[in-house]
Amino acid sequence: MRKYLITCLALSFIVNMFAEDSLVFMKEFDKQKQIVLAKANGKNQTLVTSGENWHLYPDLSSDGQNIAYMQSTGEYGFAILSTNLQSKSVRKWNKNSGTHFHPRYSRNMRYLAFSQSQDYKNQIAIVDLLKAQNKGLWTTNSDNVMQYKGSYEVVKDRASCYFPHLSSDASFLVYHRTKSDDGREVVFYDRAKKSKTVIAQGMAPSVSFDDRWIAYTAKQGEHWNVWVYDRIEGKRFRVTEHGHNDYAPSFRADNSLFFASDRSGSLQIYTVANWQAKNPKAELFVSADNATFYAPRFSGNAVYKHETFEPFPAPSRSSFGSTVHNGYIYVAGGHQGKEHTYPPESFSNQVHRYNIEKKTWEEVARRNHKCHGFTLSSHGKYVYAFGGFTYSPDYTPKWTSLDVIERYDTEKNVWEIVGRMPRKRSSNVAVKVQNKVYLIGGWDSTPKFEHDYDGKFHREIDIFDLESETCYEADVLAPLPLRRAFTAVAHDNKIYLIGGLSIGTLEFNFLDKVTEFDIESGLFKDMPPLPFATFAPAAEVIGDDLFVFGGMFEVGYFFEYEYACSIYKYNFNSRSWKNTGRFLTESKGFSQVVKHDEKLFILGGHSYHYNDNGLFLPDGIPNTFRKKSKEAQATNDRNNPVRTTEIFSIQK
């Protein structure tokens, strides 16, 4: 099910007990089986568990705050526990007896999956960690361990299943299934379609932080080697080829691989950084003469943390304008209807503002035009709205773009028209640098003839002077390819254009281009491209770091795509991109981001898999630009507006 959402979670970037990402793994020594926490380089190792109990197969949440693991008094009867590293509180997640295996968090920290003993076989159980926050779902036993008594989502299979690993947004799951001939196969389970696909013969799968790669081990002759499956291309890569055994692979946020291997005589942890090279080399990473190590797992960058704020008010909508001004966040207009469907009632002119200090929302005067796909800026006591995409009965299709410039007086609570842009424009960016707003990209959607869906993409750049309230065309043109549905930020008197859609031979092309616009010289320069081609991401800058949130990407099928929940960071000094290993609560695009007091508030967006309460909806399918199949059309019909209760903020 595809849903619009308005999100109000806060992601604050602060220094906590870890620097950067962390690592957990199993350590066996002196007849003990314990969990070790270490820095990402394998140094500064600390035992998290102790005593005579067995502690196996740990996983570390993306924020580095929680460790899930198996615990038992011996070889059987394992329970699934988690420990919060700050409060030291312990939770038990399985409700029934038996042997339970292999806990793993989704990287948006919304779900915990494990192999649950059930009806004489093991099946994959998934716990919704948001629902699990309900205190009524917990009891405390005599050992001061909190016992979960809520429900699970169970992935039923014909055979026993182990090593579950959810994707970043929990929209899909991989695990290994035992076979009647004592073999194992890796299964890809789509939670939206509720479909299973065998992708390889092997075991112990693990998903990369960017959700593209699935690592697993497969037996070749007498030995187990590491393989990787590319879920976009549908291809398999053999990573290790050695006369020993390599087990339990996993990824770090930079896509480097880690696994346990007996190639040095006992199980130690190895890494392959360049596993896509022709002859990748495995290097020893964690070792000791008197111990064995197994099952390495990494967190994301633990410098970042979440906060929650007040819900975004109804109705749900996406593609709205936003700005921050004098302690308020303003949200205006937006699209309230089904995706790619634009009846008159889908266009909004509602305006809300959020008092950051008091943490309250209020509705203010409505804009004069019902529209979406427009931008806001602010100056003095005013908030300005530029253009937009709106309904029009005069064309087929029934839409047009606007050239109007409207001004909201924050003292008088009234909107008025103060001018016109040189051209109709929507789906563009408006970037404020000093006292000028640069209107770049986008299109005039107004049909040039009947059934014209292509509109006219703009190369002209218009400038609005906030002092004189005049709008004029700049002396320079935007470089090719022309784009819309992209984002932009300002940094050091330069504007950076990020991602977007361009005109292509198959309706649209996704862009990975990042373009620098020097407003003083009028020159454009290509920057290092995005890690993946995307449109409709959100972005903003803190210090010398540019953060890009979410967006949409193609998944290798004809006109099919998914939303991402990733958070990437670009450093202007090193000119390099990094996956932070941290994630939005939902996979989404068309979010808006505003900056206040070195915090980034990421507002709303559009998601296929989450509803207004932030809950996963397991009945959607990947979206298509061209709704041809009955299945795709039926899902589009279920694409109703929703709202969630999260804003994301970032602070240093």
N, C-alpha and C positions, 0 to 999 in steps of 0.2 A: 504494500500500500504506500503510495507516495503522498507526502503530507507537507504542507507549508508549516513552518514553525516560527515562532518568535521566541528567542532564547534569551535568558537572563542569568547566566552563570558568570562567575568572575574568576579569571585565571591570573593570579598575582605572581609575579616573578620575584622571588626573594631568596636569599641565601638561607638554607636550612642545614640540617646535620650532615648532608653530603655535599660534595662539590662535584658538579657534572653527574655522569651516570655511575651506577654501582653494579656489583656483580654478586650473585649467590651461586653456590654449588655444594655438592655432597662431598664430605671427607670421611674416609674410613681409616681409622688408626687405633691401635691398642684395643682392639675388639669393640670399638665404638663406631657408631654411624651418626654423624652430626652434620648440621647445616652451618656453612661459613658465609659471612658477609665480607666483601672486600671492595676496594676501589676498582674502577673499571680496568686498571692495568694489572690487576691481580695482587696488588700490594695491600698492606695494612689489613691483614686477615683477622677477623674476629669471629669466635664461635657464637652463634645465635642460640643454639640448643646445647644441652648437656645432659649427663646422667646415663642410665643404662638403657633407656628406650632407644629404638631405632628411629632415625629421622631421615627421610629420603625425598628425592625429587622436589626440590624447592622451586618456587617462582616468586618473582619480585614485581610488585606493582610499578606502574610507569613513574610514579612520583617517588619511588624508593622508600615508601613509608610502611608497607605491609609485605610480609613474607608468608606465603601459603606453602604447606608441606604435608607429607605423610608421617604419621607417628604410630608405632606399635611397640609392644613388649617383646616381639620376636618376628619371625618370618611371615606370620599371618595376622589378620585382624587389624589392618591399618585403618586409622581414622584420618580425616582431612581437617587439619588445623590451620589457623592463620594467627600471626603475631604482629601487633602494631609496634613498630620499633621505638616510638616515642612514649606511648602510654604503657607499653609492655602487656597490654590486655591480650588474652588468648580467646579465640573463638573456634568452636567445633561446628563443621558444616554438614557432615553426614548425620542422618537421623537413625538409620538402621544399622544393625551389626553386619559383619562380613568384612571383606577386604576391599578398600577403596584406594584408587590410585591417581597419581599424576594431575594435581591441581594446576590450572593456568588461568591467569587473569586476561580479560580483554584489555587492550592497551588504552581504551578510553576509561578504564577502571569502573565500568558499569556492570560487568558480569564476571562470574567465576565458574569455570567448568572443571569437572573431574569425572573419573571413571567410577561409577557407583555400582556396588554389588546389589543385584536385583534379580529375583526369580532364577537363581542358579547360574546367572551369567552377569557380566559387567556391561552396563549401558552408560552412555554419556549423560550426565546431569548438568544443568545450567542454572545457576542461582542469579537472580536479578538483585544486584547489590543496592540499587535504589529502593526497591521494595523492602529489602532486608534492613533498612534503617529504621523500620517500624519497631519500636521497643517491645511491642506486644508479641513479636515473633521470637523472643528470646527468653530462656531461663538460665539460671546460674547453678552449676552443680557444686558438689562439696569441694572440688579442687579449685574453685573460683574460676572455672572455665565457662564461658557463655556458650550455651547450646542453641543452635538454630532449629526452629520448629516450623518454619514456613514451607512453602511449596517449591518444587523444581520444575523446570522444563526438561523432559526426558526425550532424548533422541533414540527412538526404538530401532533396533537392528536385529537381524536374524542370528547374529553371533556376538561373542564378547568383543568389546571395543575399549581401546586404551589410548593414552597420550592425546587427549583433546587439546586443540589450540584454536581459539577464536580469532577472527580478524580484528583489526583495530576497533571497528564499530560494531563488532559481533554480528554482522550480516551473514557471514559464513563461518564454517567450522571445518577443520580437518582433524582426522583421527586415524588410527590404524585398527583394522578389523581382522580377527583371527579367521582362518580358513579351515575347512574340514581336513585338509592334508597337512595341517600343522604349519602352513604358510601364513603370510600376513600381507594385507593390501592397504594402501593409503586411500582413504575415502574423503572426497570433498562434499560437504553437506551445505547446501544453500538454504539458509533459514527462511528466506522469503518464499522461495518456490517449494520448500520442503522436499527437495530432490537430492539424491545421492549419486555421485559419479566416482568410479574408481579411476584414480589418476596415475597410480604406480603400484608395483609390487614392492613392498618394503614396510618399514615400521618407524615409530617415533617421529612423526612429522612436526615441523615448527614453521610458523609463518614469519616472514620478514616484517620489519617495522613499516615498510611502505605497502604491504599487503600483496606485493607482486610475486614474491618467490616463496616456495615451499620446500624446505630442506627435509631430508629423511635419510634413513640408512637402508640399503638393499644388499642382499647377499649375493656375492659373485664367487662361485665355486665354494671354497671353504671359509671365506672371509666377508665381513661386513664393511661396505664402503659408503661414503657420503655422496648423495645425489641431490640435485636441485631441480625442481619443476617450475617452469615459467607459466603462470596461469594466464598471462595475456597472450603469449604466442603458442601455448600448449606444447612446449618443447621441454626435454629433460637434459640435464647436464650432469656428467659424472665428475665429481670434484676430486675425490681421492681414489687412488689406485695403488694399493700397497699390500704386501703379504701379511698384514695384521688386521685387527678389527677396530673400526671407528664407529662410535655410538652417539646417540642422543644429541644431534646437532641443534644449534640455535643461532640466532642472529643478534648482532649489536645494531644500534640505530644507523650506523654508517654502512650497513649491509655486509660487514665482515662476518665470517662464520667461525663458530667455536664448537668443539666436540671433544668427547673423551676417546682416547685411543690407547691400545696396549703396545704400540710400536716401540716403546722404550723398555718393555718388559713387564710393566704394570700399568694400570689405567691412570693416565695423566691427562691434563687438558691441553689441547692444541688449538691453533687458530690458522685460518687461511684468509688473508685480507683480500687477495686478488684472485678469488676462485673462478672468475670468468675468463682468466687468462688461459693461454694454450696449455701451459704446464704449471698449474698452480702449486705453490710450495707450502706445506704445513710446517708451522714453527711451534716449538714447545712454549706453552704459556704459563701454566701453573703446574708445579711438580714438587715432589719431596721424596727422599729415599725411604722414609718409614710410613708413607701414607699413599692411598689411592684417591683419585678425584673423579667426579662424574657429574653430569647434568648441569652445565653452566647456563645461567640465565641473567639477562641484563635489564636494568631499569632504563627509563629515559633520563633526560637531564633533570636532576633533582633540585636545581636552582629554582624551578617553577612550582607553584602551588595554586590550588583553587580556593575561591571564596564564593559565596552565594549572595545574591541581591534580590530585591523585590521583583515579582513577576511582571513581565510586559503585559500591558492591558489588552483585552480583546478589542476588536476582532483580530484574528490571525491574518498576517499578510507578509508578503516578501516584496523585494524591489522597491523599498521605500527610501526616502531621503533622510539623512541624519547629519547632525552636527552637535558640537558641544559649545556652550556659550554661557559665561558668567555663572558657572556652577550648575548648569542644567544640561541634560542631554535631550535634544529634540529629535523626534521621529515623526515624519510627515508622509501622508499618502500611502501608496502601496497597492499590491495586487492581492485580492481576496479570493480569487477563484481557482478553478482547476488549471493545471499546467497547460500552457499553449491554448488557453480558452479565454476569450475576452468579451463576455457580455457586458452591458452597461453596469450591472451591479458588482462586477469584479474590480472596478476602479474606485479607489478611496481618496477622500480629501481630509480624513481625520488627522489631527495633530495632537501628539502627547509629548509631555516633557517629564524628565526624571530629575528630581532634586537629589543631587549626589550626597549632600550632607545629611539630609533628613531621610534619604532612601525611600522616597515616595513618588508615585506617578500621579499626574493629573492631566486631564484633557483641557486644551486651550482652543482658541478660535480656529476654525477649519479653513484650509486653503480654498481659494476661489475656484480652482480646477481640480476635478477628480482625475488622478493620473498616477502612474508609477514610472519607474525607470528614469528618475530625475535626481538631481543633486541639490544639497543645501550648503550654504556657507553663512558666515556671521561676521558682523562688524558693528562696533558701537552698541546701540540698543536694538539692532535689527538682525533678523534672520532672513536670508534670501533664498528663494527657490528658482531654479533655472529650467524652463521647458518641461518635458515629460512626454510620456506615451499615454494616449487617451482614446476613449471611444468616439467614433464619428459615424453617423448613419449615412454620410455622403459618399462613402467609398466601399469598395469590396476588395479585400476584407474591411470590416468596419472599424478602422483605427486610423490614427494620424499622430504625428508628433507636434509639439507646441514650440513656439518661439518666445513665449511670454516670460517676463521676469517679475516675480512677485516678492513683496517685502512684508515681513511680519514685525510689527512694533511690539516688543516685549513688555513695554510699559502700558500701552493702550489696549493690548490684546486684540489687534485687528490686522487683517491682511489687505494689501492694496497692490495694484499693478503699477510698477515704476518704469517699465521699459520693455523693449523687445531685443532679442538677440538678432544678429544678422541672418540667421537661418533657423529653421525648425530643428530641434535636436533632442534626442533621448538616448538612453543606454550609453551615456558618455561619462567622463569624469570631470569634476570641478575641483581644482587644486588651488588653495590659497597660498600665495607667497607674498609676504608683506601686505600691501593694501590692494592687491589685485588677485582676481580669480581667473584661472586659466581653464577654459572649456575646451576639452580635447576629445577627439574620437566620437564614437556614437554614430547615429544615423538619423535621417529623416525617414520615418517609416511610412509616410503618406504614400498610398499606392499611386503609381504613375499611370496605371491602366488597370482594368479589371483583373482580379486575382494576382496582383503583383505583391508577392511576399518578400521581395528582396530589398525594397526601399533604396535609399541612396546613402552609402557610407560617406562620412565627412573626412576630408583631408585638411580643410581649413581649421585654423585655431582661432577662437574668439577670446577676447580679454574683457572682463568686467572690472572697471575701476570703482572700488568701494567708496572712494572719497567723492568723486563726481557723479557716481551712479550712471555712467555711460558704458556702452558695450561696443566694441569695435573689433575688426578683424586684424590679426597679427600679421607681421610681414613675412612670416615663415609658414611652411606647410608641414604637416605631420608626415613622417616617412612611411613608406610602404612596408609591410602590408597594412591596409586600413583595418581598424578593429572596433569592436563594441563589446559590451559585457565583460569589461576588464576592470582593473583597479589601478590606482596611482597614488603615490605619496610624494611629499616634498622633503628634501634633505639638503642642507647647505646651499640654498638658493638654486637647487636643481630639482627637476620633476622626473620621477621614474614611472614609466608605463609598464604594467605587469600583466602578462597573459592576455586572454580574450579570445574572441571569435573573429575570424576574417572571412571574406568571401572566398569560396572555393568551388571546385568543379562538382563537388557532392554536397552542395548547399552551404556547409560551414567547414572551416578548418580551425582546430584548436591550436593555440599558440603557446610556445614556451619562451617567447621573446620577452626580454626585459630591456627597455630602451631608456637611456638617459637623455633628458632635454635640458641643456644649459640655457636658461632664459636670458642670460646676459649676452652670450655670443650668438644665440639662435641655432646652435649646432646640436645634432643628435648623435648618439653613440650607442652601439650595441654593448650590453653588459653580459656577464655570464648568464646563460639561460636558466630558466626554472628547472628543478629536478624532473618535472613532468609537464607536458602540455596541458593547459587548463584554462577554463574561463569561469567567471563569476567567483573568484576568490576574494578574500578580505585581506587588507594589509595595512600596516602602520610601522612607524620607526620609534625605537627607544635608543638613545645614544647613537652609536654607530652600527646598530643592528636593525635590519629590516625583517619583520616577521610576516609570513604569509600563512593564512588560515584557510583550510578547506578548499573549496573549489570543485570543479567537475573534471573528470578525465575519461577517456575512452578505454574500454575494456577488451578491445580486440575484435569486436563483432561489428557488423554493418549497422552504423548509426546507433550503437548502444553505448551507454556511458553510465558512470556511477558518480556519486558525490564522495569526496574525501573528508576525513576528519583530522588530517595531519596538520602539524605546525612546523613549518620550515623557517630557518633563520639564515639571512644573508648578511655577512659582515662587510661593510664598505672598505675596511682597511685591507683585509686579506683577500677580498674579492672572491669569496667562496661561499657555497651553500652547505648547510648542514640540516639533517633531520634532527629536531630536538628530542625525538623519542617521546614527546608529549602530544596529547590529542584533544580535540574538541569532544564534548560529551556526545554529540551527534555528528554523523557525516552530513555535510551540508554545503551549499553554495549560496550566492546572493546575500551573504551576510553584509552588514555594515559595521565599520569599526570607527570609533572616535577615541581621542586621547585626552586624558585629564590627569594632571598631577602625576605624570610618568606612569600612568596606568592606561591600558587599552581595553575599552569596553567593546566587545564584539556582539552585535545585536542581531538576533533573529537569523533569518535565512530560509532555505528550502531544503527539506530532507525527504528521502523516499522511505526510510525505515523507522522513523521515530514520530510519535504523536505529541500533542500539546503538553502531556505530562512527562515527556522525555522517555516514554516506554517504547520498546521495539515492537513493530507491527509485522508479524511473520506472514504476510499474505500479499506482498508486492512483488514485482518483477523489475529487472533493470529497464530503464526508460529508453524509448526510441524516439528519434526526431520524427519519423514517419510512422504514424499509428496505423498499421495495416492489418495486423493479426487480430483475431477476435480476443485473444488473451490480452494483448497489449491494450486494446480499446476498453476492455472490461476493467482493467486495472486503472486506466486513466479516468474512468467514470467514478472510481472510488477515491480519486485524488481531491479530497475536500480540505478546506482550511482547518488548521489547528493552531494551538499556541503552546509553548512550553514556558518554563519559569527559570530561565537562566540568562545571565550576562557573563561574559568572560572579561576579566581585567588583567592587566599585566603591570607589575611594578618591579623596580629594581631593588 
